Amino acid sequence: MLLESIASPADLAALSYDELDQLAAELRTFIIETVATTGGHLGSNLGAVELTLALHRVFESPSDILLFDTGHQSYVHKLLTGRRSGFAKLRKRGGLSGYPNRSESEHDWIESSHASTALSYAHGLSVALAHKHELIGHGGPRHVVAVVGDGSLTGGMAYEALNNLGVANQRVVIVLNDNGHSYAPTISKLSTSLTSLRLNSTYLSLRDRIRKILPRLTRLGKVAFKGIDGAANVVREMVTPRTFFEDLGVRYVGPIDGHNIEAMESAFARAAEWDGPIVVHVITEKGRGYAPATEDDLKMHDFKLPPRASGAPVATYTQTFSTALMAAAERDERIVAITAAMAGPTGLLPFEAAFPHRFFDVGIAEQHAVTAAAGMAMGGLKPVVAIYSTFFSRAFDQANLDVGLLNLPVTFVFDRAGITGDDGPSHHGILDIALCLAIPNMTVFAPSSTAEVPVMLNTALELSTPTALRFPKTPPQPFDGLVGRGLEARCVTRGDGALCVLAVGKMADAAYQALALLGPAAGGVTLYDVRVLPPDPVMINDAVAHQRIITIEDGTRHGGAGTLMVSAIRSRAQELAIPFPTTRILGVPRAYLEHHSPEALLGELGLDPAGIAASLNRLLNDEAEFPGPIPEAPRPRFF
């Protein structure tokens, strides 16, 4: 097999195009077999095989800087840069990250698991290399290349970077990997224009004729060619608005077959000589070479392993939210749903089908989504903004000043809250509680079971202030079968006053299981399912009467739920003129958590039932030692 002989990009130079085709087939087979075992991003990587081979044949990584946006299309890049053995534990501790990772290889420059950032990185790196006289055209031999998926061009940062690249005439090669089908169907007028252009037979025919004529032109004929070239531009203007990129000062080349290595090599080599920013528009097929992927609606973008648990399937938090939102929307026509290229993963596809005029997918543009929701709320609607917890940080300013400051009734729904695991530090949803609690008037709902989701969603929609509903990616676990109501906390077990446990969200179930591990000592423990933040005053009043208090959350413990509850307990103790109880806060440390299974990470953090039981036992015995931060993964050097 050719793949076994590839240890670095330099090994590609001697291969013929027939051998490259063979290697492309081997790469696809390897990726399919690996992802079928580990899970991971499949369709995007199958579509980028020839593209990545051509890039590494023309550019010399790591001297030439290759940036992938988003990084889920980088598996082939990893295979060509000597990391084949790491795929056995893809997205597991000790194995490869599912995205570029600076600690893995000198060929990885950014950890681009959030979209629309690579062009800004490219602008900055180009400036830095030019300053040091290392950039091509500025005294050096090096290139900066950004590989951008078409979905990334729905994000505002990408347009801001394009504008600056064009104004500064910064030398960057931009490869637009256009598969017409990003994580969700691409929401972009630009995408529609590009598709129209590349499929228009009139424009393509005229363009091809001009290219054939050009080599035969005499000196006199070249004058005439200017007129022909102008005619081609006129045709292009009839097909689509003047090329968007060129209006920004960025040269445009394409479209080019993204599965023709020779054609791409030629285009990349010419682009590398351009003295300024240039886009090479490449058309690829997502899921290429694997029929189940090409036939799938989402092209098997993210292949998930089937659950190992036996028995009847249990509805996930996402599915339960989807059902609850549909029911609420049937009752109230003011309810609208907004997402940022996450309609499928956040459970909004049924809503879109049922209420197409009340559904808005804004593309990868969380900031716009939040402020647009604020405008809808001003106009009397009840907007529900459903995104991943990790992406909320991208729109915090808008949530704070455009929603919070105006005290508008926007409901945020954060899917994948807490420790998510396999996708690494960029995807853990551990900041949403702390961010939301920093916004005055924001109410946060954290269900401990799926049964709480419709109750909390309906309560949130009834409030006239900003609200957030957060729930985890992990499957729902059996609890005591009861639910709370309104803005009240729920007392799950009543102890003798020795210890009060205030558990947030799914941590209530973990704490409930921990009590079973404590044995007789559990009789001294009062357990609350916190449910809502800011905390229920009745719960705080009860907690302060206990000798010891411990809070538990699966978000950051710095500025999170525990900090807020302990502050409320301190204030209440001062009001009552009683001693402040001994308190502990369990949560996620101030650290970037490496990719690993959620269960394993929670265990390392002491946030699984066994770890919580150990903490409860230590506190009951007045022992001071508590779990500290887990060891951080080695941080990379700068290349």
QUILINCOR-V917235 format. One record per residue. N is the residue number from 1. RES is the residue in one small letter. PSI is psi in radians with two decimals (NA if undefined). Layout:
N:RES:PSI + N:RES:PSI
This chain:
1:m:2.41 + 2:l:-0.63 + 3:l:-0.64 + 4:e:-0.30 + 5:s:-0.03 + 6:i:1.86 + 7:a:-0.32 + 8:s:2.87 + 9:p:-0.48 + 10:a:-0.44 + 11:d:-0.18 + 12:l:-0.36 + 13:a:-0.65 + 14:a:-0.07 + 15:l:2.46 + 16:s:2.98 + 17:y:-0.56 + 18:d:-0.72 + 19:e:-0.60 + 20:l:-0.66 + 21:d:-0.71 + 22:q:-0.75 + 23:l:-0.69 + 24:a:-0.73 + 25:a:-0.70 + 26:e:-0.66 + 27:l:-0.73 + 28:r:-0.77 + 29:t:-0.77 + 30:f:-0.78 + 31:i:-0.76 + 32:i:-0.82 + 33:e:-0.65 + 34:t:-0.89 + 35:v:-0.51 + 36:a:-0.41 + 37:t:-0.66 + 38:t:-0.33 + 39:g:2.87 + 40:g:-2.98 + 41:h:2.07 + 42:l:-1.08 + 43:g:-0.76 + 44:s:-0.64 + 45:n:-0.63 + 46:l:-0.56 + 47:g:-0.30 + 48:a:0.25 + 49:v:-1.05 + 50:e:-0.65 + 51:l:-0.80 + 52:t:-0.66 + 53:l:-0.80 + 54:a:-0.71 + 55:l:-0.81 + 56:h:-0.28 + 57:r:-0.54 + 58:v:-0.74 + 59:f:2.66 + 60:e:1.50 + 61:s:2.48 + 62:p:0.03 + 63:s:-0.83 + 64:d:2.38 + 65:i:2.05 + 66:l:2.16 + 67:l:2.27 + 68:f:2.22 + 69:d:1.94 + 70:t:2.94 + 71:g:-0.07 + 72:h:-0.09 + 73:q:0.39 + 74:s:0.14 + 75:y:-0.74 + 76:v:-0.72 + 77:h:-0.72 + 78:k:-0.70 + 79:l:-0.62 + 80:l:-0.15 + 81:t:0.55 + 82:g:0.43 + 83:r:0.47 + 84:r:-0.70 + 85:s:-0.50 + 86:g:-0.25 + 87:f:-0.29 + 88:a:-0.47 + 89:k:0.77 + 90:l:2.24 + 91:r:0.36 + 92:k:2.75 + 93:r:2.26 + 94:g:-0.14 + 95:g:-2.91 + 96:l:2.57 + 97:s:2.70 + 98:g:-0.01 + 99:y:2.94 + 100:p:2.55 + 101:n:2.05 + 102:r:-0.44 + 103:s:-0.19 + 104:e:-0.71 + 105:s:2.59 + 106:e:-0.20 + 107:h:-0.17 + 108:d:2.18 + 109:w:-0.58 + 110:i:2.85 + 111:e:1.32 + 112:s:1.25 + 113:s:-0.13 + 114:h:2.39 + 115:a:2.88 + 116:s:0.33 + 117:t:-0.38 + 118:a:-0.61 + 119:l:-0.58 + 120:s:-0.75 + 121:y:-0.79 + 122:a:-0.73 + 123:h:-0.84 + 124:g:-0.74 + 125:l:-0.68 + 126:s:-0.75 + 127:v:-0.78 + 128:a:-0.76 + 129:l:-0.67 + 130:a:-0.69 + 131:h:-0.60 + 132:k:0.11 + 133:h:0.62 + 134:e:-0.24 + 135:l:2.47 + 136:i:2.33 + 137:g:-0.14 + 138:h:0.58 + 139:g:0.01 + 140:g:3.04 + 141:p:0.02 + 142:r:2.59 + 143:h:2.71 + 144:v:2.16 + 145:v:2.21 + 146:a:2.13 + 147:v:1.95 + 148:v:2.16 + 149:g:2.66 + 150:d:-0.53 + 151:g:-0.55 + 152:s:-0.40 + 153:l:0.16 + 154:t:-0.06 + 155:g:2.44 + 156:g:-0.64 + 157:m:-0.62 + 158:a:-0.72 + 159:y:-0.65 + 160:e:-0.74 + 161:a:-0.75 + 162:l:-0.73 + 163:n:-0.79 + 164:n:-0.63 + 165:l:-0.75 + 166:g:-0.75 + 167:v:-0.75 + 168:a:-0.14 + 169:n:0.76 + 170:q:2.34 + 171:r:1.75 + 172:v:2.37 + 173:v:2.13 + 174:i:2.07 + 175:v:1.94 + 176:l:1.81 + 177:n:1.73 + 178:d:1.75 + 179:n:0.09 + 180:g:0.17 + 181:h:1.46 + 182:s:-2.67 + 183:y:-0.79 + 184:a:2.87 + 185:p:2.27 + 186:t:2.21 + 187:i:1.63 + 188:s:2.26 + 189:k:-0.57 + 190:l:-0.74 + 191:s:-0.73 + 192:t:-0.73 + 193:s:-0.74 + 194:l:-0.73 + 195:t:-0.75 + 196:s:-0.76 + 197:l:-0.84 + 198:r:-0.31 + 199:l:-0.05 + 200:n:2.00 + 201:s:-0.59 + 202:t:-0.87 + 203:y:-0.81 + 204:l:-0.68 + 205:s:-0.81 + 206:l:-0.73 + 207:r:-0.77 + 208:d:-0.67 + 209:r:-0.71 + 210:i:-0.72 + 211:r:-0.60 + 212:k:-0.58 + 213:i:-0.65 + 214:l:-0.84 + 215:p:-0.36 + 216:r:-0.02 + 217:l:2.37 + 218:t:3.08 + 219:r:-0.71 + 220:l:-0.67 + 221:g:-0.49 + 222:k:-0.49 + 223:v:-0.74 + 224:a:-0.58 + 225:f:-0.59 + 226:k:-0.65 + 227:g:-0.69 + 228:i:-0.73 + 229:d:-0.69 + 230:g:-0.66 + 231:a:-0.68 + 232:a:-0.68 + 233:n:-0.68 + 234:v:-0.78 + 235:v:-0.75 + 236:r:-0.70 + 237:e:-0.53 + 238:m:-0.55 + 239:v:-0.72 + 240:t:2.76 + 241:p:2.71 + 242:r:2.37 + 243:t:2.13 + 244:f:-0.78 + 245:f:-0.73 + 246:e:-0.50 + 247:d:-0.44 + 248:l:0.05 + 249:g:0.30 + 250:v:2.12 + 251:r:2.50 + 252:y:2.33 + 253:v:2.32 + 254:g:-3.00 + 255:p:2.70 + 256:i:2.51 + 257:d:2.00 + 258:g:0.12 + 259:h:0.20 + 260:n:1.72 + 261:i:-0.74 + 262:e:-0.75 + 263:a:-0.71 + 264:m:-0.69 + 265:e:-0.77 + 266:s:-0.76 + 267:a:-0.73 + 268:f:-0.68 + 269:a:-0.71 + 270:r:-0.69 + 271:a:-0.60 + 272:a:-0.36 + 273:e:-0.18 + 274:w:2.31 + 275:d:1.27 + 276:g:-3.06 + 277:p:2.45 + 278:i:2.39 + 279:v:2.24 + 280:v:1.93 + 281:h:2.00 + 282:v:2.27 + 283:i:2.09 + 284:t:2.89 + 285:e:2.02 + 286:k:2.29 + 287:g:0.18 + 288:r:2.38 + 289:g:0.01 + 290:y:1.80 + 291:a:-0.76 + 292:p:-0.51 + 293:a:-0.80 + 294:t:-0.45 + 295:e:-0.19 + 296:d:2.51 + 297:d:-0.70 + 298:l:0.22 + 299:k:0.55 + 300:m:0.84 + 301:h:-0.88 + 302:d:1.84 + 303:f:2.10 + 304:k:2.43 + 305:l:2.53 + 306:p:2.60 + 307:p:2.53 + 308:r:-0.36 + 309:a:2.48 + 310:s:3.06 + 311:g:-3.07 + 312:a:2.45 + 313:p:2.52 + 314:v:2.39 + 315:a:2.35 + 316:t:2.95 + 317:y:-0.73 + 318:t:-0.79 + 319:q:-0.69 + 320:t:-0.73 + 321:f:-0.77 + 322:s:-0.81 + 323:t:-0.74 + 324:a:-0.69 + 325:l:-0.71 + 326:m:-0.75 + 327:a:-0.73 + 328:a:-0.70 + 329:a:-0.56 + 330:e:-0.63 + 331:r:-0.50 + 332:d:1.90 + 333:e:-0.10 + 334:r:-0.25 + 335:i:2.22 + 336:v:2.71 + 337:a:2.40 + 338:i:2.43 + 339:t:2.92 + 340:a:1.42 + 341:a:0.49 + 342:m:0.59 + 343:a:-0.78 + 344:g:-0.98 + 345:p:-0.47 + 346:t:0.11 + 347:g:0.38 + 348:l:-0.04 + 349:l:-0.73 + 350:p:-0.64 + 351:f:-0.77 + 352:e:-0.74 + 353:a:-0.67 + 354:a:-0.60 + 355:f:1.14 + 356:p:-0.52 + 357:h:-0.03 + 358:r:0.24 + 359:f:2.38 + 360:f:1.99 + 361:d:1.96 + 362:v:0.09 + 363:g:-2.94 + 364:i:1.28 + 365:a:1.19 + 366:e:-0.66 + 367:q:-0.84 + 368:h:-0.71 + 369:a:-0.77 + 370:v:-0.80 + 371:t:-0.60 + 372:a:-0.68 + 373:a:-0.67 + 374:a:-0.75 + 375:g:-0.71 + 376:m:-0.70 + 377:a:-0.68 + 378:m:-0.62 + 379:g:0.08 + 380:g:0.05 + 381:l:2.99 + 382:k:1.47 + 383:p:2.42 + 384:v:2.03 + 385:v:1.92 + 386:a:2.01 + 387:i:2.97 + 388:y:2.56 + 389:s:-0.75 + 390:t:-0.48 + 391:f:-0.18 + 392:f:-0.54 + 393:s:-0.41 + 394:r:-0.28 + 395:a:0.43 + 396:f:-0.74 + 397:d:-0.73 + 398:q:-0.71 + 399:a:-0.64 + 400:n:-0.89 + 401:l:-0.51 + 402:d:-0.48 + 403:v:-0.98 + 404:g:-0.84 + 405:l:-0.61 + 406:l:-0.04 + 407:n:0.86 + 408:l:2.56 + 409:p:1.22 + 410:v:2.31 + 411:t:2.07 + 412:f:2.40 + 413:v:2.02 + 414:f:1.81 + 415:d:2.78 + 416:r:0.68 + 417:a:2.63 + 418:g:-2.76 + 419:i:2.09 + 420:t:-0.48 + 421:g:-1.70 + 422:d:-0.55 + 423:d:0.00 + 424:g:-2.93 + 425:p:-0.52 + 426:s:-0.24 + 427:h:-0.12 + 428:h:2.35 + 429:g:1.11 + 430:i:0.01 + 431:l:-0.23 + 432:d:-0.68 + 433:i:-0.86 + 434:a:-0.72 + 435:l:-0.77 + 436:c:-0.68 + 437:l:-0.26 + 438:a:-0.18 + 439:i:2.00 + 440:p:2.51 + 441:n:0.01 + 442:m:2.30 + 443:t:2.27 + 444:v:2.22 + 445:f:2.29 + 446:a:1.69 + 447:p:2.45 + 448:s:-0.16 + 449:s:2.88 + 450:t:-0.46 + 451:a:-0.44 + 452:e:-0.35 + 453:v:-0.92 + 454:p:-0.61 + 455:v:-0.83 + 456:m:-0.68 + 457:l:-0.78 + 458:n:-0.67 + 459:t:-0.76 + 460:a:-0.74 + 461:l:-0.33 + 462:e:-0.33 + 463:l:2.69 + 464:s:0.31 + 465:t:2.95 + 466:p:2.47 + 467:t:2.80 + 468:a:2.44 + 469:l:2.09 + 470:r:2.41 + 471:f:2.77 + 472:p:2.94 + 473:k:-0.57 + 474:t:2.62 + 475:p:2.54 + 476:p:2.48 + 477:q:2.71 + 478:p:2.42 + 479:f:-2.59 + 480:d:0.04 + 481:g:0.02 + 482:l:2.76 + 483:v:2.81 + 484:g:-2.86 + 485:r:2.62 + 486:g:-2.31 + 487:l:0.37 + 488:e:2.53 + 489:a:2.92 + 490:r:2.16 + 491:c:2.05 + 492:v:-0.81 + 493:t:2.63 + 494:r:2.13 + 495:g:-2.90 + 496:d:0.17 + 497:g:-0.02 + 498:a:-0.69 + 499:l:2.37 + 500:c:2.21 + 501:v:2.15 + 502:l:1.78 + 503:a:2.37 + 504:v:2.28 + 505:g:-2.36 + 506:k:-0.22 + 507:m:-0.36 + 508:a:-0.72 + 509:d:-0.73 + 510:a:-0.70 + 511:a:-0.66 + 512:y:-0.74 + 513:q:-0.59 + 514:a:-0.59 + 515:l:-0.62 + 516:a:-0.45 + 517:l:-0.27 + 518:l:-0.40 + 519:g:-2.49 + 520:p:-0.49 + 521:a:-0.34 + 522:a:-0.37 + 523:g:-0.32 + 524:g:0.04 + 525:v:2.25 + 526:t:2.23 + 527:l:2.22 + 528:y:2.38 + 529:d:1.85 + 530:v:-0.75 + 531:r:-0.90 + 532:v:2.46 + 533:l:2.43 + 534:p:2.70 + 535:p:2.67 + 536:d:2.14 + 537:p:-0.56 + 538:v:-0.73 + 539:m:-0.75 + 540:i:-0.72 + 541:n:-0.64 + 542:d:-0.74 + 543:a:-0.69 + 544:v:-0.29 + 545:a:-0.08 + 546:h:2.77 + 547:q:-0.62 + 548:r:2.59 + 549:i:2.39 + 550:i:2.32 + 551:t:2.57 + 552:i:2.26 + 553:e:2.75 + 554:d:0.49 + 555:g:3.13 + 556:t:2.37 + 557:r:-0.10 + 558:h:1.86 + 559:g:0.26 + 560:g:-2.67 + 561:a:-0.74 + 562:g:-0.75 + 563:t:-0.77 + 564:l:-0.76 + 565:m:-0.71 + 566:v:-0.65 + 567:s:-0.73 + 568:a:-0.66 + 569:i:-0.74 + 570:r:-0.78 + 571:s:-0.72 + 572:r:-0.67 + 573:a:-0.69 + 574:q:-0.70 + 575:e:-0.68 + 576:l:-0.11 + 577:a:0.78 + 578:i:2.80 + 579:p:2.53 + 580:f:2.17 + 581:p:2.76 + 582:t:2.24 + 583:t:2.61 + 584:r:2.56 + 585:i:2.06 + 586:l:2.34 + 587:g:-2.88 + 588:v:2.29 + 589:p:2.96 + 590:r:1.41 + 591:a:2.72 + 592:y:2.08 + 593:l:2.17 + 594:e:2.75 + 595:h:2.36 + 596:h:2.96 + 597:s:2.55 + 598:p:-0.70 + 599:e:-0.74 + 600:a:-0.72 + 601:l:-0.75 + 602:l:-0.65 + 603:g:-0.75 + 604:e:-0.52 + 605:l:-0.05 + 606:g:0.44 + 607:l:0.22 + 608:d:2.97 + 609:p:-0.71 + 610:a:-0.75 + 611:g:-0.70 + 612:i:-0.72 + 613:a:-0.72 + 614:a:-0.71 + 615:s:-0.72 + 616:l:-0.73 + 617:n:-0.72 + 618:r:-0.72 + 619:l:-0.70 + 620:l:-0.52 + 621:n:0.22 + 622:d:0.61 + 623:e:2.46 + 624:a:-0.44 + 625:e:2.28 + 626:f:2.72 + 627:p:2.34 + 628:g:-2.98 + 629:p:2.51 + 630:i:2.67 + 631:p:2.35 + 632:e:2.60 + 633:a:2.59 + 634:p:2.27 + 635:r:2.53 + 636:p:2.74 + 637:r:2.88 + 638:f:2.30 + 639:f:NA
